[in-house]
Amino acid sequence: MPNVIINGQDCAFEPGQNLLQVALDHEIEIPHYCYHPALTIPANCRICLAEVWAPNPRNDNKLEPIPKLLPTCQTAAADGQVIYTDSPKAIANQKAVMEYLLINHPVDCPVCDQAGECHLQDYSYQYGRSQARFQEQKIKQPKKDVGPHVLLYSDRCIMCTRCVRFTREVTGTSELMVEGRGAMEQIDVFPGMALDNELSGNVIDICPVGALLDKDFLFQQRVWMLKKTPSIDGITASGDNIYLEHNSGQIYRVKPRTNLDVNGYWITDEVRYGWKFVHDERRLTLPAVKGEPPFDPVEAPLAYETAYTRTNDRLANAERIMVMVSPMVSCEDAYLLAAWAGGFDGTVTFAVGPVPRSGEDKTFPGGFTVCAEKAPNARGVARVLDAFGGAPLDYGKAVKQLGKTDAVDAIVVVGGYPSDWITDELYGAVADDAGRFVVAIDVLPNRLTEHADVVLPGATWAEKAGTFENANNRLQAFDRAIEPVDYAKSEAQLALDLVAVRAGERAVAYNPALVRQRMAADHGLDVFREVSMPAETIFVEPDMQLVEL
């Protein structure tokens, strides 16, 4: 395998890689702004220039310096090269580039949302000068509203053009352009064309400075206060890898987590902003039992005991039971609910709840596909329920069966959708039969929770750990980011509690890894032995000392 030496370190590489890619693969830091692995390489920021020595074929392949500094992002790696980014010439260039970039920069880090994750900030400290020499008046650039989700602070922009290349190469929508020349050069939208495509929020992520900011996150939190939890898209069937960033039990933003086999470097705006229902003021937080007065929060243990007992007693006397499991819940949730329901003497029919769709799949020129299916785990739920007695009914067949007289004595309906999902057909089939016992497990109130005999508050995907199977049948595990709101519980924990109450035992805490082992051992679901786990997050401790006042 060919080899280069970067700052004294031997680095093997694959043919076709450039020097910056080789350095990053070997965890050697070379400062860069304009380079992004998913975009073309303009080599216009110039901070990655390095001193390169290479074998000269005209002089018996002796190692000789190339007279000028070369951009490592655009220079192909060749066997035998020796690269210095810490030589006097390279360091002088780094300091000069940083000085030029900061000439007209407002240096407003205390009020900038990017502070704490800004490459301009970091590189100024690592590679810049300690003191500014520019004494003239700085050029002031305007603040622009470029789209429904994005604000542009032009005076912070360093003209790396990542955002422009993104709209041209990835989305193909070309809303952004470079206007003007020299010191007056700036990013702008074409007249009458807002930055309003399905992937627009990604320009915020790829901006290395505080020029492109998220309206939704603006002035909400300092980034160094946020905790990052690896998760999976819980809104659509894409299975996009994401980070849920939160603090004190509150989610503040969702960012893409790189997975080249699934979503690459991007996520849709739908996934980025679709988590708001997690903190909806209408969330169900306590059980409700028909005939019992509303429970007070201090009575939460009594509320659950009453709801569990009523549910188990009524299902124990039912001859025909239907369990409709939502495609919004995890595979582990579905498994434990099915295992609980299978413990009754009556005949149990399993069904998958409605799978919402919006239009057709849309693939952008850059290869990213927006998934039309708006449920993260329809295939996973069906796979699990199939292990309990054959393929489950789809939603249409389940509703038809519910509409038949005396076809079902009791029904357990699991929701978890981000909006009202109860169709007229389902509500009519359930509500028309006054003698049918109805249990609703959901996160938001709706017509069914108002009609149900027992209501159990479930948890959103952000409040639990589990596994989703995406549209490409890829099983991916995700971690819990925050605790369930108030007294709500995950569907898996509710199922474990119901089993414990029925058996007169103490409930065990839900552990997704142990449940997956049980799924494989007891029901032949061997695919859950090798679930794609999220990469471990490495947290870098700040070197700043925090003093309590």
ZAMARGU-4260 file (C-alpha; in steps of 0.2 Angstrom, whole numbers, plus 5000, padded with zeros to 4 digits):
<rodrens>
0) 5000/5000/5000 | 5007/5017/4996 | 5013/5028/5010 | 5016/5047/5014 | 5024/5055/5029
5) 5013/5069/5037 | 5022/5079/5050 | 5033/5064/5054 | 5020/5051/5054 | 5019/5037/5042
10) 5002/5036/5034 | 4996/5023/5022 | 4982/5028/5010 | 4971/5021/4996 | 4975/5028/4978
15) 4964/5042/4973 | 4964/5050/4991 | 4970/5068/4993 | 4982/5073/5006 | 4969/5081/5018
20) 4959/5065/5017 | 4974/5055/5022 | 4978/5066/5036 | 4960/5065/5043 | 4960/5046/5041
25) 4975/5046/5053 | 4968/5058/5065 | 4981/5072/5060 | 4973/5089/5061 | 4975/5100/5046
30) 4964/5116/5047 | 4951/5118/5033 | 4935/5127/5029 | 4930/5125/5011 | 4933/5106/5011
35) 4918/5094/5014 | 4919/5076/5010 | 4902/5076/5001 | 4905/5092/4990 | 4917/5097/4976
40) 4934/5104/4981 | 4936/5122/4976 | 4952/5125/4987 | 4947/5143/4990 | 4950/5145/5009
45) 4969/5142/5007 | 4971/5138/5026 | 4975/5120/5022 | 4991/5124/5012 | 5006/5113/5016
50) 5024/5111/5012 | 5026/5096/5001 | 5041/5086/4996 | 5040/5073/4983 | 5052/5061/4973
55) 5058/5070/4957 | 5059/5057/4943 | 5071/5068/4934 | 5083/5067/4948 | 5084/5049/4952
60) 5068/5051/4963 | 5077/5061/4975 | 5066/5070/4988 | 5064/5088/4983 | 5053/5102/4989
65) 5039/5109/4978 | 5043/5127/4977 | 5025/5133/4982 | 5013/5128/4996 | 5000/5116/4990
70) 4982/5114/4995 | 4981/5098/5004 | 4962/5096/5000 | 4966/5096/4981 | 4983/5088/4980
75) 4982/5070/4976 | 4993/5059/4988 | 5007/5050/4980 | 5019/5037/4987 | 5034/5044/4995
80) 5028/5062/4998 | 5033/5071/5014 | 5021/5084/5020 | 5023/5098/5033 | 5009/5108/5040
85) 5020/5113/5054 | 5034/5121/5045 | 5038/5139/5046 | 5031/5142/5028 | 5015/5133/5032
90) 5012/5141/5049 | 5015/5158/5041 | 5001/5155/5029 | 4989/5149/5042 | 4992/5165/5052
95) 4990/5175/5037 | 4974/5167/5031 | 4966/5169/5049 | 4971/5187/5049 | 4963/5190/5033
100) 4947/5181/5038 | 4945/5191/5054 | 4949/5208/5046 | 4930/5212/5043 | 4923/5199/5056
105) 4913/5207/5069 | 4920/5196/5083 | 4903/5194/5091 | 4906/5177/5099 | 4897/5181/5115
110) 4881/5183/5106 | 4884/5170/5092 | 4875/5154/5092 | 4890/5145/5084 | 4901/5149/5099
115) 4908/5133/5106 | 4907/5124/5089 | 4915/5137/5078 | 4930/5133/5067 | 4934/5151/5065
120) 4935/5152/5084 | 4945/5136/5086 | 4957/5140/5072 | 4959/5158/5078 | 4965/5151/5094
125) 4976/5137/5087 | 4983/5145/5071 | 4980/5163/5072 | 4989/5178/5079 | 4986/5183/5097
130) 4983/5202/5092 | 4974/5210/5077 | 4984/5223/5067 | 4969/5229/5057 | 4965/5247/5063
135) 4953/5253/5049 | 4934/5253/5049 | 4927/5236/5046 | 4914/5233/5032 | 4897/5229/5038
140) 4887/5216/5029 | 4868/5214/5031 | 4858/5201/5041 | 4847/5191/5029 | 4832/5180/5030
145) 4835/5168/5017 | 4822/5154/5020 | 4809/5148/5032 | 4822/5140/5043 | 4838/5149/5040
150) 4846/5166/5044 | 4861/5173/5036 | 4873/5184/5046 | 4884/5190/5031 | 4897/5199/5041
155) 4902/5182/5049 | 4903/5173/5032 | 4921/5168/5026 | 4915/5163/5009 | 4919/5145/5010
160) 4905/5142/4998 | 4900/5126/5006 | 4881/5131/5006 | 4881/5136/4988 | 4889/5120/4982
165) 4876/5110/4993 | 4861/5118/4985 | 4869/5115/4968 | 4876/5098/4970 | 4866/5089/4983
170) 4848/5096/4981 | 4850/5103/4964 | 4839/5118/4968 | 4852/5131/4967 | 4844/5144/4978
175) 4860/5151/4984 | 4874/5161/4975 | 4889/5172/4977 | 4886/5190/4974 | 4899/5204/4972
180) 4918/5203/4972 | 4932/5206/4983 | 4929/5213/5001 | 4910/5215/4996 | 4907/5197/4991
185) 4893/5189/5000 | 4881/5174/4999 | 4863/5178/4994 | 4848/5170/4987 | 4842/5173/4969
190) 4828/5186/4968 | 4811/5178/4972 | 4819/5161/4977 | 4819/5157/4995 | 4830/5143/5003
195) 4815/5132/5005 | 4819/5114/4999 | 4817/5098/5010 | 4835/5098/5015 | 4838/5117/5018
200) 4843/5115/5036 | 4859/5105/5031 | 4867/5122/5026 | 4867/5126/5044 | 4877/5111/5049
205) 4890/5112/5035 | 4893/5131/5039 | 4910/5131/5048 | 4906/5148/5056 | 4891/5157/5063
210) 4885/5164/5046 | 4870/5152/5043 | 4860/5150/5059 | 4844/5140/5063 | 4829/5151/5067
215) 4822/5138/5078 | 4838/5136/5089 | 4842/5155/5089 | 4847/5161/5107 | 4840/5145/5115
220) 4855/5137/5122 | 4874/5137/5123 | 4880/5122/5114 | 4893/5117/5127 | 4878/5114/5139
225) 4869/5102/5127 | 4871/5083/5128 | 4871/5073/5112 | 4862/5056/5112 | 4864/5045/5096
230) 4847/5041/5089 | 4837/5036/5074 | 4824/5046/5064 | 4808/5043/5073 | 4797/5052/5061
235) 4799/5043/5044 | 4804/5026/5038 | 4821/5032/5031 | 4831/5027/5047 | 4842/5042/5046
240) 4855/5043/5060 | 4853/5058/5071 | 4859/5066/5087 | 4846/5072/5099 | 4854/5087/5108
245) 4846/5091/5125 | 4848/5099/5142 | 4839/5096/5158 | 4826/5085/5150 | 4822/5097/5135
250) 4826/5093/5117 | 4833/5109/5109 | 4839/5103/5092 | 4841/5088/5080 | 4857/5086/5070
255) 4863/5073/5057 | 4874/5059/5063 | 4885/5053/5049 | 4881/5036/5042 | 4887/5033/5024
260) 4877/5018/5022 | 4860/5026/5027 | 4859/5045/5026 | 4877/5051/5023 | 4879/5068/5031
265) 4861/5074/5029 | 4844/5074/5036 | 4827/5081/5030 | 4820/5097/5038 | 4805/5086/5043
270) 4816/5075/5054 | 4826/5091/5060 | 4810/5100/5066 | 4797/5086/5068 | 4801/5082/5086
275) 4791/5096/5094 | 4777/5084/5099 | 4789/5077/5112 | 4786/5092/5122 | 4768/5095/5118
280) 4758/5103/5132 | 4744/5091/5129 | 4755/5075/5132 | 4746/5061/5141 | 4755/5059/5158
285) 4744/5049/5169 | 4733/5033/5167 | 4714/5036/5166 | 4701/5023/5170 | 4683/5024/5164
290) 4672/5026/5180 | 4686/5032/5191 | 4688/5051/5195 | 4704/5059/5186 | 4719/5054/5196
295) 4730/5067/5204 | 4749/5067/5201 | 4752/5062/5219 | 4741/5046/5216 | 4752/5040/5201
300) 4756/5023/5209 | 4737/5020/5213 | 4733/5026/5195 | 4744/5013/5187 | 4739/4999/5199
305) 4720/5003/5195 | 4723/5004/5176 | 4734/4988/5176 | 4722/4978/5187 | 4707/4983/5176
310) 4716/4979/5160 | 4722/4962/5165 | 4705/4957/5173 | 4695/4962/5158 | 4707/4954/5145
315) 4707/4938/5156 | 4689/4936/5153 | 4689/4940/5134 | 4688/4926/5122 | 4694/4937/5107
320) 4707/4950/5109 | 4715/4961/5096 | 4731/4970/5099 | 4735/4984/5086 | 4753/4989/5087
325) 4758/5006/5080 | 4773/5007/5068 | 4779/5022/5078 | 4785/5010/5092 | 4801/5000/5093
330) 4803/4982/5090 | 4806/4979/5108 | 4790/4988/5113 | 4780/4977/5100 | 4788/4961/5107
335) 4784/4964/5125 | 4766/4970/5121 | 4764/4954/5111 | 4771/4943/5124 | 4760/4950/5137
340) 4744/4949/5126 | 4749/4931/5122 | 4748/4926/5140 | 4729/4927/5141 | 4718/4912/5137
345) 4708/4921/5123 | 4712/4920/5105 | 4724/4935/5101 | 4724/4943/5084 | 4739/4955/5080
350) 4738/4970/5068 | 4749/4984/5063 | 4742/5002/5065 | 4740/5014/5050 | 4756/5018/5041
355) 4755/5036/5035 | 4762/5041/5018 | 4764/5058/5010 | 4766/5058/4991 | 4781/5047/4984
360) 4799/5045/4988 | 4809/5059/4981 | 4828/5057/4977 | 4839/5073/4975 | 4853/5074/4962
365) 4866/5071/4976 | 4858/5054/4980 | 4848/5058/4996 | 4831/5051/4996 | 4816/5059/5006
370) 4805/5044/5012 | 4787/5046/5009 | 4782/5033/5022 | 4780/5042/5039 | 4782/5028/5051
375) 4799/5023/5057 | 4796/5004/5061 | 4782/4997/5051 | 4793/4982/5045 | 4800/4979/5062
380) 4783/4978/5071 | 4777/4967/5057 | 4792/4956/5059 | 4790/4954/5078 | 4772/4951/5078
385) 4774/4938/5064 | 4784/4928/5077 | 4768/4926/5088 | 4757/4917/5076 | 4758/4922/5058
390) 4758/4938/5048 | 4748/4952/5057 | 4733/4960/5049 | 4736/4976/5040 | 4726/4991/5046
395) 4713/4990/5033 | 4709/4972/5037 | 4710/4975/5056 | 4697/4989/5054 | 4685/4977/5044
400) 4687/4964/5057 | 4683/4976/5071 | 4667/4981/5061 | 4660/4964/5062 | 4648/4960/5076
405) 4656/4950/5090 | 4672/4948/5081 | 4683/4956/5095 | 4679/4957/5114 | 4693/4968/5119
410) 4706/4978/5109 | 4722/4986/5114 | 4727/5000/5103 | 4744/5008/5103 | 4747/5025/5095
415) 4763/5036/5097 | 4760/5046/5082 | 4765/5065/5081 | 4748/5071/5077 | 4730/5065/5078
420) 4729/5048/5069 | 4712/5041/5073 | 4703/5038/5057 | 4684/5039/5056 | 4684/5020/5051
425) 4694/5015/5066 | 4684/5026/5078 | 4667/5021/5071 | 4672/5002/5072 | 4678/5004/5090
430) 4665/5016/5097 | 4650/5009/5090 | 4651/4993/5100 | 4647/4998/5118 | 4652/4981/5125
435) 4669/4981/5119 | 4683/4984/5131 | 4696/4996/5124 | 4713/5000/5130 | 4723/5015/5122
440) 4741/5017/5124 | 4746/5034/5117 | 4756/5050/5119 | 4743/5063/5114 | 4725/5064/5117
445) 4712/5060/5103 | 4695/5053/5101 | 4700/5036/5105 | 4708/5040/5122 | 4692/5049/5126
450) 4682/5034/5123 | 4694/5020/5129 | 4690/5011/5145 | 4708/5012/5150 | 4721/5025/5144
455) 4740/5022/5147 | 4752/5036/5144 | 4766/5030/5132 | 4783/5038/5128 | 4790/5045/5112
460) 4805/5037/5104 | 4816/5051/5111 | 4811/5045/5129 | 4816/5027/5127 | 4829/5015/5119
465) 4825/5002/5106 | 4827/4996/5088 | 4819/5002/5072 | 4819/4994/5055 | 4819/5006/5041
470) 4812/5005/5023 | 4828/4996/5017 | 4825/4983/5031 | 4840/4989/5041 | 4839/4986/5060
475) 4846/5000/5070 | 4847/5003/5088 | 4845/5020/5097 | 4848/5026/5114 | 4836/5036/5126
480) 4839/5054/5126 | 4828/5061/5140 | 4816/5053/5153 | 4798/5051/5149 | 4787/5066/5153
485) 4780/5066/5170 | 4773/5049/5174 | 4772/5042/5157 | 4781/5026/5153 | 4788/5017/5137
490) 4777/5004/5130 | 4790/4991/5134 | 4789/4996/5152 | 4770/4996/5152 | 4770/4978/5145
495) 4783/4972/5159 | 4772/4981/5172 | 4756/4972/5166 | 4765/4955/5166 | 4771/4958/5184
500) 4754/4963/5190 | 4746/4948/5182 | 4758/4937/5190 | 4758/4945/5207 | 4777/4949/5205
505) 4788/4964/5206 | 4790/4973/5189 | 4808/4973/5181 | 4815/4988/5173 | 4816/4988/5154
510) 4833/4983/5146 | 4833/4984/5127 | 4849/4973/5126 | 4841/4959/5137 | 4825/4960/5127
515) 4834/4958/5111 | 4843/4942/5117 | 4826/4935/5123 | 4818/4939/5106 | 4832/4929/5097
520) 4832/4915/5110 | 4813/4912/5113 | 4805/4917/5096 | 4819/4914/5083 | 4821/4932/5079
525) 4840/4929/5076 | 4841/4946/5066 | 4841/4955/5083 | 4858/4947/5088 | 4867/4958/5076
530) 4858/4975/5077 | 4867/4990/5070 | 4872/4999/5086 | 4875/5018/5087 | 4893/5023/5088
535) 4900/5028/5105 | 4899/5047/5107 | 4916/5054/5113 | 4914/5069/5124 | 4928/5082/5125
540) 4930/5090/5142 | 4933/5109/5140 | 4949/5115/5147 | 4940/5130/5155 | 4937/5130/5173
545) 4919/5133/5179 | 4917/5142/5196 | 4901/5141/5205 | 4895/5158/5211
</rodrens>
